Amino acid sequence: MSNKVLEHIAMKYCSVREGVKAVMGGKVLEYEAKSIKREGIEKGIRGTVSILKNLGLPPQTILLKIQEQYGLSPEASKKFL
């Protein structure tokens, strides 16, 4: 989407357009709402893990449950144990 905005803003200025594209490099910008959402999801996962631990489920089962519920990879789920 940023490319479309850039195309319109710098329509007449090819060198500016190319320079901005080179600097941005397709990076996804981190913004406050995105950060807050990620933190909320992580807090929810930690809460789920805490409940499952209190219920006495083994770590491997907990990993599988949070992978399934939150769509996590095995590597990503391990940081929550």
PDB file of N, CA, C and O in Angstrom, chain B, residues numbered from 101:
ATOM      1  N   MET B 101       0.806  -1.177   0.000  1.00  0.00           N
ATOM      2  CA  MET B 101       0.000   0.000   0.000  1.00  0.00           C
ATOM      3  C   MET B 101       0.858   1.254   0.000  1.00  0.00           C
ATOM      4  O   MET B 101       0.516   2.247  -0.642  1.00  0.00           O
ATOM      5  N   SER B 102       1.978   1.208   0.722  1.00  0.00           N
ATOM      6  CA  SER B 102       2.840   2.389   0.760  1.00  0.00           C
ATOM      7  C   SER B 102       3.374   2.716  -0.622  1.00  0.00           C
ATOM      8  O   SER B 102       3.631   3.879  -0.931  1.00  0.00           O
ATOM      9  N   ASN B 103       3.543   1.692  -1.459  1.00  0.00           N
ATOM     10  CA  ASN B 103       4.006   1.940  -2.826  1.00  0.00           C
ATOM     11  C   ASN B 103       2.977   2.730  -3.621  1.00  0.00           C
ATOM     12  O   ASN B 103       3.346   3.600  -4.410  1.00  0.00           O
ATOM     13  N   LYS B 104       1.696   2.444  -3.429  1.00  0.00           N
ATOM     14  CA  LYS B 104       0.647   3.183  -4.138  1.00  0.00           C
ATOM     15  C   LYS B 104       0.630   4.636  -3.703  1.00  0.00           C
ATOM     16  O   LYS B 104       0.510   5.537  -4.534  1.00  0.00           O
ATOM     17  N   VAL B 105       0.750   4.867  -2.405  1.00  0.00           N
ATOM     18  CA  VAL B 105       0.783   6.239  -1.897  1.00  0.00           C
ATOM     19  C   VAL B 105       1.989   6.961  -2.464  1.00  0.00           C
ATOM     20  O   VAL B 105       1.891   8.099  -2.921  1.00  0.00           O
ATOM     21  N   LEU B 106       3.121   6.288  -2.428  1.00  0.00           N
ATOM     22  CA  LEU B 106       4.353   6.870  -2.961  1.00  0.00           C
ATOM     23  C   LEU B 106       4.216   7.217  -4.435  1.00  0.00           C
ATOM     24  O   LEU B 106       4.663   8.281  -4.864  1.00  0.00           O
ATOM     25  N   GLU B 107       3.606   6.337  -5.209  1.00  0.00           N
ATOM     26  CA  GLU B 107       3.419   6.590  -6.644  1.00  0.00           C
ATOM     27  C   GLU B 107       2.633   7.874  -6.876  1.00  0.00           C
ATOM     28  O   GLU B 107       2.951   8.637  -7.788  1.00  0.00           O
ATOM     29  N   HIS B 108       1.616   8.119  -6.064  1.00  0.00           N
ATOM     30  CA  HIS B 108       0.790   9.313  -6.240  1.00  0.00           C
ATOM     31  C   HIS B 108       1.484  10.577  -5.746  1.00  0.00           C
ATOM     32  O   HIS B 108       1.395  11.632  -6.374  1.00  0.00           O
ATOM     33  N   ILE B 109       2.172  10.461  -4.617  1.00  0.00           N
ATOM     34  CA  ILE B 109       2.830  11.637  -4.048  1.00  0.00           C
ATOM     35  C   ILE B 109       3.995  12.088  -4.931  1.00  0.00           C
ATOM     36  O   ILE B 109       4.148  13.279  -5.202  1.00  0.00           O
ATOM     37  N   ALA B 110       4.793  11.159  -5.365  1.00  0.00           N
ATOM     38  CA  ALA B 110       5.988  11.497  -6.139  1.00  0.00           C
ATOM     39  C   ALA B 110       5.816  11.158  -7.616  1.00  0.00           C
ATOM     40  O   ALA B 110       6.768  10.740  -8.275  1.00  0.00           O
ATOM     41  N   MET B 111       4.623  11.334  -8.128  1.00  0.00           N
ATOM     42  CA  MET B 111       4.304  10.969  -9.505  1.00  0.00           C
ATOM     43  C   MET B 111       5.261  11.624 -10.503  1.00  0.00           C
ATOM     44  O   MET B 111       5.696  10.985 -11.461  1.00  0.00           O
ATOM     45  N   LYS B 112       5.583  12.880 -10.282  1.00  0.00           N
ATOM     46  CA  LYS B 112       6.403  13.627 -11.232  1.00  0.00           C
ATOM     47  C   LYS B 112       7.893  13.524 -10.944  1.00  0.00           C
ATOM     48  O   LYS B 112       8.710  14.000 -11.732  1.00  0.00           O
ATOM     49  N   TYR B 113       8.251  12.915  -9.835  1.00  0.00           N
ATOM     50  CA  TYR B 113       9.645  12.922  -9.402  1.00  0.00           C
ATOM     51  C   TYR B 113      10.188  11.495  -9.295  1.00  0.00           C
ATOM     52  O   TYR B 113      10.165  10.883  -8.228  1.00  0.00           O
ATOM     53  N   CYS B 114      10.663  10.996 -10.395  1.00  0.00           N
ATOM     54  CA  CYS B 114      11.127   9.605 -10.478  1.00  0.00           C
ATOM     55  C   CYS B 114      12.282   9.338  -9.505  1.00  0.00           C
ATOM     56  O   CYS B 114      12.295   8.312  -8.825  1.00  0.00           O
ATOM     57  N   SER B 115      13.235  10.246  -9.440  1.00  0.00           N
ATOM     58  CA  SER B 115      14.392  10.027  -8.567  1.00  0.00           C
ATOM     59  C   SER B 115      13.972  10.005  -7.091  1.00  0.00           C
ATOM     60  O   SER B 115      14.519   9.229  -6.307  1.00  0.00           O
ATOM     61  N   VAL B 116      13.019  10.839  -6.711  1.00  0.00           N
ATOM     62  CA  VAL B 116      12.513  10.845  -5.334  1.00  0.00           C
ATOM     63  C   VAL B 116      11.814   9.526  -5.046  1.00  0.00           C
ATOM     64  O   VAL B 116      12.028   8.914  -4.000  1.00  0.00           O
ATOM     65  N   ARG B 117      10.980   9.094  -5.979  1.00  0.00           N
ATOM     66  CA  ARG B 117      10.232   7.847  -5.818  1.00  0.00           C
ATOM     67  C   ARG B 117      11.184   6.677  -5.636  1.00  0.00           C
ATOM     68  O   ARG B 117      10.987   5.852  -4.744  1.00  0.00           O
ATOM     69  N   GLU B 118      12.209   6.594  -6.466  1.00  0.00           N
ATOM     70  CA  GLU B 118      13.159   5.485  -6.372  1.00  0.00           C
ATOM     71  C   GLU B 118      13.971   5.561  -5.077  1.00  0.00           C
ATOM     72  O   GLU B 118      14.276   4.536  -4.467  1.00  0.00           O
ATOM     73  N   GLY B 119      14.315   6.774  -4.665  1.00  0.00           N
ATOM     74  CA  GLY B 119      15.065   6.939  -3.419  1.00  0.00           C
ATOM     75  C   GLY B 119      14.268   6.508  -2.203  1.00  0.00           C
ATOM     76  O   GLY B 119      14.792   5.848  -1.305  1.00  0.00           O
ATOM     77  N   VAL B 120      13.013   6.879  -2.179  1.00  0.00           N
ATOM     78  CA  VAL B 120      12.154   6.490  -1.051  1.00  0.00           C
ATOM     79  C   VAL B 120      11.947   4.986  -1.038  1.00  0.00           C
ATOM     80  O   VAL B 120      11.971   4.366   0.025  1.00  0.00           O
ATOM     81  N   LYS B 121      11.746   4.396  -2.202  1.00  0.00           N
ATOM     82  CA  LYS B 121      11.587   2.931  -2.267  1.00  0.00           C
ATOM     83  C   LYS B 121      12.830   2.234  -1.744  1.00  0.00           C
ATOM     84  O   LYS B 121      12.734   1.229  -1.039  1.00  0.00           O
ATOM     85  N   ALA B 122      13.996   2.764  -2.088  1.00  0.00           N
ATOM     86  CA  ALA B 122      15.254   2.146  -1.645  1.00  0.00           C
ATOM     87  C   ALA B 122      15.403   2.239  -0.131  1.00  0.00           C
ATOM     88  O   ALA B 122      15.861   1.292   0.509  1.00  0.00           O
ATOM     89  N   VAL B 123      15.021   3.371   0.438  1.00  0.00           N
ATOM     90  CA  VAL B 123      15.134   3.557   1.882  1.00  0.00           C
ATOM     91  C   VAL B 123      14.144   2.675   2.614  1.00  0.00           C
ATOM     92  O   VAL B 123      14.498   2.047   3.612  1.00  0.00           O
ATOM     93  N   MET B 124      12.918   2.617   2.141  1.00  0.00           N
ATOM     94  CA  MET B 124      11.888   1.821   2.808  1.00  0.00           C
ATOM     95  C   MET B 124      12.176   0.342   2.654  1.00  0.00           C
ATOM     96  O   MET B 124      12.000  -0.417   3.607  1.00  0.00           O
ATOM     97  N   GLY B 125      12.599  -0.073   1.520  1.00  0.00           N
ATOM     98  CA  GLY B 125      12.986  -1.459   1.304  1.00  0.00           C
ATOM     99  C   GLY B 125      11.908  -2.470   1.603  1.00  0.00           C
ATOM    100  O   GLY B 125      12.224  -3.634   1.850  1.00  0.00           O
ATOM    101  N   GLY B 126      10.656  -2.081   1.592  1.00  0.00           N
ATOM    102  CA  GLY B 126       9.577  -3.014   1.839  1.00  0.00           C
ATOM    103  C   GLY B 126       9.404  -3.382   3.304  1.00  0.00           C
ATOM    104  O   GLY B 126       8.676  -4.325   3.615  1.00  0.00           O
ATOM    105  N   LYS B 127      10.052  -2.665   4.205  1.00  0.00           N
ATOM    106  CA  LYS B 127       9.927  -2.975   5.623  1.00  0.00           C
ATOM    107  C   LYS B 127       8.527  -2.639   6.112  1.00  0.00           C
ATOM    108  O   LYS B 127       7.915  -1.658   5.691  1.00  0.00           O
ATOM    109  N   VAL B 128       8.048  -3.472   7.000  1.00  0.00           N
ATOM    110  CA  VAL B 128       6.742  -3.221   7.607  1.00  0.00           C
ATOM    111  C   VAL B 128       6.972  -2.275   8.772  1.00  0.00           C
ATOM    112  O   VAL B 128       7.821  -2.522   9.629  1.00  0.00           O
ATOM    113  N   LEU B 129       6.222  -1.209   8.798  1.00  0.00           N
ATOM    114  CA  LEU B 129       6.392  -0.223   9.858  1.00  0.00           C
ATOM    115  C   LEU B 129       5.729  -0.693  11.145  1.00  0.00           C
ATOM    116  O   LEU B 129       4.627  -1.240  11.133  1.00  0.00           O
ATOM    117  N   GLU B 130       6.417  -0.471  12.238  1.00  0.00           N
ATOM    118  CA  GLU B 130       5.871  -0.783  13.557  1.00  0.00           C
ATOM    119  C   GLU B 130       5.135   0.468  14.046  1.00  0.00           C
ATOM    120  O   GLU B 130       5.711   1.555  14.064  1.00  0.00           O
ATOM    121  N   TYR B 131       3.917   0.327  14.428  1.00  0.00           N
ATOM    122  CA  TYR B 131       3.171   1.467  14.914  1.00  0.00           C
ATOM    123  C   TYR B 131       2.466   1.068  16.207  1.00  0.00           C
ATOM    124  O   TYR B 131       2.354  -0.115  16.527  1.00  0.00           O
ATOM    125  N   GLU B 132       1.998   2.063  16.938  1.00  0.00           N
ATOM    126  CA  GLU B 132       1.503   1.833  18.292  1.00  0.00           C
ATOM    127  C   GLU B 132       0.372   0.809  18.370  1.00  0.00           C
ATOM    128  O   GLU B 132       0.399  -0.069  19.232  1.00  0.00           O
ATOM    129  N   ALA B 133      -0.611   0.906  17.494  1.00  0.00           N
ATOM    130  CA  ALA B 133      -1.739  -0.027  17.545  1.00  0.00           C
ATOM    131  C   ALA B 133      -1.278  -1.465  17.319  1.00  0.00           C
ATOM    132  O   ALA B 133      -1.768  -2.393  17.963  1.00  0.00           O
ATOM    133  N   LYS B 134      -0.349  -1.636  16.412  1.00  0.00           N
ATOM    134  CA  LYS B 134       0.176  -2.975  16.124  1.00  0.00           C
ATOM    135  C   LYS B 134       0.922  -3.524  17.342  1.00  0.00           C
ATOM    136  O   LYS B 134       0.798  -4.701  17.680  1.00  0.00           O
ATOM    137  N   SER B 135       1.687  -2.667  17.985  1.00  0.00           N
ATOM    138  CA  SER B 135       2.435  -3.055  19.166  1.00  0.00           C
ATOM    139  C   SER B 135       1.493  -3.437  20.313  1.00  0.00           C
ATOM    140  O   SER B 135       1.717  -4.436  20.997  1.00  0.00           O
ATOM    141  N   ILE B 136       0.454  -2.651  20.517  1.00  0.00           N
ATOM    142  CA  ILE B 136      -0.531  -2.924  21.571  1.00  0.00           C
ATOM    143  C   ILE B 136      -1.242  -4.244  21.307  1.00  0.00           C
ATOM    144  O   ILE B 136      -1.465  -5.027  22.231  1.00  0.00           O
ATOM    145  N   LYS B 137      -1.595  -4.490  20.063  1.00  0.00           N
ATOM    146  CA  LYS B 137      -2.269  -5.740  19.707  1.00  0.00           C
ATOM    147  C   LYS B 137      -1.367  -6.934  19.999  1.00  0.00           C
ATOM    148  O   LYS B 137      -1.809  -7.920  20.588  1.00  0.00           O
ATOM    149  N   ARG B 138      -0.097  -6.846  19.586  1.00  0.00           N
ATOM    150  CA  ARG B 138       0.844  -7.941  19.804  1.00  0.00           C
ATOM    151  C   ARG B 138       1.010  -8.214  21.295  1.00  0.00           C
ATOM    152  O   ARG B 138       1.027  -9.369  21.720  1.00  0.00           O
ATOM    153  N   GLU B 139       1.134  -7.143  22.093  1.00  0.00           N
ATOM    154  CA  GLU B 139       1.279  -7.301  23.538  1.00  0.00           C
ATOM    155  C   GLU B 139       0.044  -7.964  24.147  1.00  0.00           C
ATOM    156  O   GLU B 139       0.168  -8.796  25.046  1.00  0.00           O
ATOM    157  N   GLY B 140      -1.136  -7.603  23.668  1.00  0.00           N
ATOM    158  CA  GLY B 140      -2.371  -8.200  24.171  1.00  0.00           C
ATOM    159  C   GLY B 140      -2.453  -9.685  23.851  1.00  0.00           C
ATOM    160  O   GLY B 140      -2.862 -10.487  24.691  1.00  0.00           O
ATOM    161  N   ILE B 141      -2.067 -10.044  22.649  1.00  0.00           N
ATOM    162  CA  ILE B 141      -2.085 -11.457  22.256  1.00  0.00           C
ATOM    163  C   ILE B 141      -1.100 -12.244  23.113  1.00  0.00           C
ATOM    164  O   ILE B 141      -1.418 -13.331  23.595  1.00  0.00           O
ATOM    165  N   GLU B 142       0.096 -11.691  23.302  1.00  0.00           N
ATOM    166  CA  GLU B 142       1.095 -12.373  24.127  1.00  0.00           C
ATOM    167  C   GLU B 142       0.615 -12.541  25.565  1.00  0.00           C
ATOM    168  O   GLU B 142       0.855 -13.578  26.182  1.00  0.00           O
ATOM    169  N   LYS B 143      -0.058 -11.527  26.098  1.00  0.00           N
ATOM    170  CA  LYS B 143      -0.596 -11.619  27.453  1.00  0.00           C
ATOM    171  C   LYS B 143      -1.658 -12.720  27.533  1.00  0.00           C
ATOM    172  O   LYS B 143      -1.719 -13.465  28.510  1.00  0.00           O
ATOM    173  N   GLY B 144      -2.485 -12.810  26.503  1.00  0.00           N
ATOM    174  CA  GLY B 144      -3.495 -13.865  26.454  1.00  0.00           C
ATOM    175  C   GLY B 144      -2.884 -15.254  26.397  1.00  0.00           C
ATOM    176  O   GLY B 144      -3.368 -16.181  27.046  1.00  0.00           O
ATOM    177  N   ILE B 145      -1.823 -15.394  25.621  1.00  0.00           N
ATOM    178  CA  ILE B 145      -1.144 -16.694  25.515  1.00  0.00           C
ATOM    179  C   ILE B 145      -0.524 -17.061  26.861  1.00  0.00           C
ATOM    180  O   ILE B 145      -0.617 -18.207  27.300  1.00  0.00           O
ATOM    181  N   ARG B 146       0.106 -16.089  27.510  1.00  0.00           N
ATOM    182  CA  ARG B 146       0.706 -16.365  28.826  1.00  0.00           C
ATOM    183  C   ARG B 146      -0.357 -16.770  29.849  1.00  0.00           C
ATOM    184  O   ARG B 146      -0.124 -17.642  30.686  1.00  0.00           O
ATOM    185  N   GLY B 147      -1.512 -16.137  29.774  1.00  0.00           N
ATOM    186  CA  GLY B 147      -2.607 -16.496  30.666  1.00  0.00           C
ATOM    187  C   GLY B 147      -3.092 -17.917  30.410  1.00  0.00           C
ATOM    188  O   GLY B 147      -3.353 -18.674  31.344  1.00  0.00           O
ATOM    189  N   THR B 148      -3.209 -18.267  29.138  1.00  0.00           N
ATOM    190  CA  THR B 148      -3.622 -19.619  28.771  1.00  0.00           C
ATOM    191  C   THR B 148      -2.623 -20.642  29.282  1.00  0.00           C
ATOM    192  O   THR B 148      -3.006 -21.672  29.838  1.00  0.00           O
ATOM    193  N   VAL B 149      -1.332 -20.353  29.090  1.00  0.00           N
ATOM    194  CA  VAL B 149      -0.282 -21.268  29.550  1.00  0.00           C
ATOM    195  C   VAL B 149      -0.350 -21.425  31.065  1.00  0.00           C
ATOM    196  O   VAL B 149      -0.209 -22.535  31.578  1.00  0.00           O
ATOM    197  N   SER B 150      -0.564 -20.337  31.778  1.00  0.00           N
ATOM    198  CA  SER B 150      -0.654 -20.389  33.236  1.00  0.00           C
ATOM    199  C   SER B 150      -1.814 -21.275  33.690  1.00  0.00           C
ATOM    200  O   SER B 150      -1.659 -22.086  34.603  1.00  0.00           O
ATOM    201  N   ILE B 151      -2.951 -21.121  33.063  1.00  0.00           N
ATOM    202  CA  ILE B 151      -4.118 -21.941  33.411  1.00  0.00           C
ATOM    203  C   ILE B 151      -3.844 -23.414  33.123  1.00  0.00           C
ATOM    204  O   ILE B 151      -4.152 -24.279  33.943  1.00  0.00           O
ATOM    205  N   LEU B 152      -3.269 -23.696  31.966  1.00  0.00           N
ATOM    206  CA  LEU B 152      -3.000 -25.091  31.607  1.00  0.00           C
ATOM    207  C   LEU B 152      -1.973 -25.713  32.544  1.00  0.00           C
ATOM    208  O   LEU B 152      -2.080 -26.894  32.877  1.00  0.00           O
ATOM    209  N   LYS B 153      -0.976 -24.935  32.974  1.00  0.00           N
ATOM    210  CA  LYS B 153       0.003 -25.443  33.948  1.00  0.00           C
ATOM    211  C   LYS B 153      -0.684 -25.743  35.274  1.00  0.00           C
ATOM    212  O   LYS B 153      -0.433 -26.777  35.894  1.00  0.00           O
ATOM    213  N   ASN B 154      -1.561 -24.826  35.707  1.00  0.00           N
ATOM    214  CA  ASN B 154      -2.275 -25.035  36.975  1.00  0.00           C
ATOM    215  C   ASN B 154      -3.181 -26.258  36.922  1.00  0.00           C
ATOM    216  O   ASN B 154      -3.455 -26.875  37.951  1.00  0.00           O
ATOM    217  N   LEU B 155      -3.643 -26.608  35.735  1.00  0.00           N
ATOM    218  CA  LEU B 155      -4.466 -27.813  35.582  1.00  0.00           C
ATOM    219  C   LEU B 155      -3.619 -29.081  35.529  1.00  0.00           C
ATOM    220  O   LEU B 155      -4.152 -30.191  35.492  1.00  0.00           O
ATOM    221  N   GLY B 156      -2.297 -28.909  35.526  1.00  0.00           N
ATOM    222  CA  GLY B 156      -1.393 -30.045  35.567  1.00  0.00           C
ATOM    223  C   GLY B 156      -1.087 -30.674  34.221  1.00  0.00           C
ATOM    224  O   GLY B 156      -0.595 -31.801  34.171  1.00  0.00           O
ATOM    225  N   LEU B 157      -1.362 -29.982  33.137  1.00  0.00           N
ATOM    226  CA  LEU B 157      -1.053 -30.537  31.824  1.00  0.00           C
ATOM    227  C   LEU B 157       0.455 -30.549  31.602  1.00  0.00           C
ATOM    228  O   LEU B 157       1.151 -29.630  32.032  1.00  0.00           O
ATOM    229  N   PRO B 158       0.960 -31.574  30.939  1.00  0.00           N
ATOM    230  CA  PRO B 158       2.399 -31.634  30.659  1.00  0.00           C
ATOM    231  C   PRO B 158       2.804 -30.559  29.638  1.00  0.00           C
ATOM    232  O   PRO B 158       1.991 -30.141  28.813  1.00  0.00           O
ATOM    233  N   PRO B 159       4.060 -30.120  29.704  1.00  0.00           N
ATOM    234  CA  PRO B 159       4.534 -29.062  28.808  1.00  0.00           C
ATOM    235  C   PRO B 159       4.283 -29.345  27.322  1.00  0.00           C
ATOM    236  O   PRO B 159       3.921 -28.435  26.576  1.00  0.00           O
ATOM    237  N   GLN B 160       4.469 -30.582  26.892  1.00  0.00           N
ATOM    238  CA  GLN B 160       4.263 -30.910  25.469  1.00  0.00           C
ATOM    239  C   GLN B 160       2.807 -30.693  25.053  1.00  0.00           C
ATOM    240  O   GLN B 160       2.537 -30.220  23.949  1.00  0.00           O
ATOM    241  N   THR B 161       1.881 -31.037  25.930  1.00  0.00           N
ATOM    242  CA  THR B 161       0.455 -30.824  25.647  1.00  0.00           C
ATOM    243  C   THR B 161       0.143 -29.337  25.594  1.00  0.00           C
ATOM    244  O   THR B 161      -0.619 -28.888  24.738  1.00  0.00           O
ATOM    245  N   ILE B 162       0.730 -28.575  26.508  1.00  0.00           N
ATOM    246  CA  ILE B 162       0.522 -27.125  26.520  1.00  0.00           C
ATOM    247  C   ILE B 162       1.020 -26.515  25.220  1.00  0.00           C
ATOM    248  O   ILE B 162       0.344 -25.682  24.617  1.00  0.00           O
ATOM    249  N   LEU B 163       2.198 -26.932  24.794  1.00  0.00           N
ATOM    250  CA  LEU B 163       2.740 -26.430  23.526  1.00  0.00           C
ATOM    251  C   LEU B 163       1.789 -26.702  22.370  1.00  0.00           C
ATOM    252  O   LEU B 163       1.523 -25.819  21.554  1.00  0.00           O
ATOM    253  N   LEU B 164       1.283 -27.916  22.304  1.00  0.00           N
ATOM    254  CA  LEU B 164       0.360 -28.276  21.218  1.00  0.00           C
ATOM    255  C   LEU B 164      -0.926 -27.460  21.278  1.00  0.00           C
ATOM    256  O   LEU B 164      -1.441 -27.020  20.251  1.00  0.00           O
ATOM    257  N   LYS B 165      -1.439 -27.263  22.496  1.00  0.00           N
ATOM    258  CA  LYS B 165      -2.691 -26.506  22.656  1.00  0.00           C
ATOM    259  C   LYS B 165      -2.527 -25.045  22.223  1.00  0.00           C
ATOM    260  O   LYS B 165      -3.394 -24.509  21.533  1.00  0.00           O
ATOM    261  N   ILE B 166      -1.421 -24.391  22.621  1.00  0.00           N
ATOM    262  CA  ILE B 166      -1.268 -22.988  22.240  1.00  0.00           C
ATOM    263  C   ILE B 166      -0.911 -22.840  20.757  1.00  0.00           C
ATOM    264  O   ILE B 166      -1.245 -21.835  20.129  1.00  0.00           O
ATOM    265  N   GLN B 167      -0.237 -23.838  20.210  1.00  0.00           N
ATOM    266  CA  GLN B 167       0.032 -23.814  18.763  1.00  0.00           C
ATOM    267  C   GLN B 167      -1.283 -23.874  17.995  1.00  0.00           C
ATOM    268  O   GLN B 167      -1.481 -23.145  17.023  1.00  0.00           O
ATOM    269  N   GLU B 168      -2.163 -24.739  18.437  1.00  0.00           N
ATOM    270  CA  GLU B 168      -3.455 -24.912  17.784  1.00  0.00           C
ATOM    271  C   GLU B 168      -4.347 -23.682  17.967  1.00  0.00           C
ATOM    272  O   GLU B 168      -4.937 -23.191  17.006  1.00  0.00           O
ATOM    273  N   GLN B 169      -4.440 -23.191  19.197  1.00  0.00           N
ATOM    274  CA  GLN B 169      -5.337 -22.083  19.506  1.00  0.00           C
ATOM    275  C   GLN B 169      -4.893 -20.766  18.870  1.00  0.00           C
ATOM    276  O   GLN B 169      -5.716 -20.000  18.369  1.00  0.00           O
ATOM    277  N   TYR B 170      -3.584 -20.514  18.896  1.00  0.00           N
ATOM    278  CA  TYR B 170      -3.082 -19.216  18.452  1.00  0.00           C
ATOM    279  C   TYR B 170      -2.338 -19.263  17.123  1.00  0.00           C
ATOM    280  O   TYR B 170      -1.815 -18.242  16.678  1.00  0.00           O
ATOM    281  N   GLY B 171      -2.283 -20.418  16.488  1.00  0.00           N
ATOM    282  CA  GLY B 171      -1.622 -20.539  15.190  1.00  0.00           C
ATOM    283  C   GLY B 171      -0.124 -20.291  15.257  1.00  0.00           C
ATOM    284  O   GLY B 171       0.453 -19.686  14.353  1.00  0.00           O
ATOM    285  N   LEU B 172       0.502 -20.759  16.326  1.00  0.00           N
ATOM    286  CA  LEU B 172       1.932 -20.542  16.510  1.00  0.00           C
ATOM    287  C   LEU B 172       2.742 -21.681  15.922  1.00  0.00           C
ATOM    288  O   LEU B 172       2.273 -22.817  15.838  1.00  0.00           O
ATOM    289  N   SER B 173       3.951 -21.369  15.520  1.00  0.00           N
ATOM    290  CA  SER B 173       4.885 -22.409  15.102  1.00  0.00           C
ATOM    291  C   SER B 173       5.436 -23.063  16.366  1.00  0.00           C
ATOM    292  O   SER B 173       5.357 -22.480  17.447  1.00  0.00           O
ATOM    293  N   PRO B 174       5.996 -24.275  16.242  1.00  0.00           N
ATOM    294  CA  PRO B 174       6.592 -24.920  17.422  1.00  0.00           C
ATOM    295  C   PRO B 174       7.677 -24.048  18.075  1.00  0.00           C
ATOM    296  O   PRO B 174       7.785 -23.997  19.300  1.00  0.00           O
ATOM    297  N   GLU B 175       8.471 -23.369  17.249  1.00  0.00           N
ATOM    298  CA  GLU B 175       9.541 -22.517  17.776  1.00  0.00           C
ATOM    299  C   GLU B 175       8.962 -21.327  18.549  1.00  0.00           C
ATOM    300  O   GLU B 175       9.445 -20.997  19.633  1.00  0.00           O
ATOM    301  N   ALA B 176       7.938 -20.691  17.997  1.00  0.00           N
ATOM    302  CA  ALA B 176       7.335 -19.521  18.628  1.00  0.00           C
ATOM    303  C   ALA B 176       6.623 -19.898  19.922  1.00  0.00           C
ATOM    304  O   ALA B 176       6.607 -19.114  20.871  1.00  0.00           O
ATOM    305  N   SER B 177       6.042 -21.078  19.966  1.00  0.00           N
ATOM    306  CA  SER B 177       5.291 -21.475  21.167  1.00  0.00           C
ATOM    307  C   SER B 177       6.215 -21.762  22.358  1.00  0.00           C
ATOM    308  O   SER B 177       5.801 -21.604  23.507  1.00  0.00           O
ATOM    309  N   LYS B 178       7.442 -22.174  22.102  1.00  0.00           N
ATOM    310  CA  LYS B 178       8.355 -22.543  23.181  1.00  0.00           C
ATOM    311  C   LYS B 178       8.704 -21.364  24.082  1.00  0.00           C
ATOM    312  O   LYS B 178       9.011 -21.560  25.258  1.00  0.00           O
ATOM    313  N   LYS B 179       8.663 -20.148  23.553  1.00  0.00           N
ATOM    314  CA  LYS B 179       9.039 -18.997  24.380  1.00  0.00           C
ATOM    315  C   LYS B 179       8.001 -18.703  25.469  1.00  0.00           C
ATOM    316  O   LYS B 179       8.267 -17.925  26.386  1.00  0.00           O
ATOM    317  N   PHE B 180       6.829 -19.320  25.371  1.00  0.00           N
ATOM    318  CA  PHE B 180       5.767 -19.057  26.351  1.00  0.00           C
ATOM    319  C   PHE B 180       5.763 -20.051  27.510  1.00  0.00           C
ATOM    320  O   PHE B 180       5.013 -19.870  28.470  1.00  0.00           O
ATOM    321  N   LEU B 181       6.578 -21.086  27.438  1.00  0.00           N
ATOM    322  CA  LEU B 181       6.595 -22.071  28.546  1.00  0.00           C
ATOM    323  C   LEU B 181       7.443 -21.601  29.701  1.00  0.00           C
ATOM    324  O   LEU B 181       7.563 -22.304  30.704  1.00  0.00           O
TER     325      LEU B 181
END
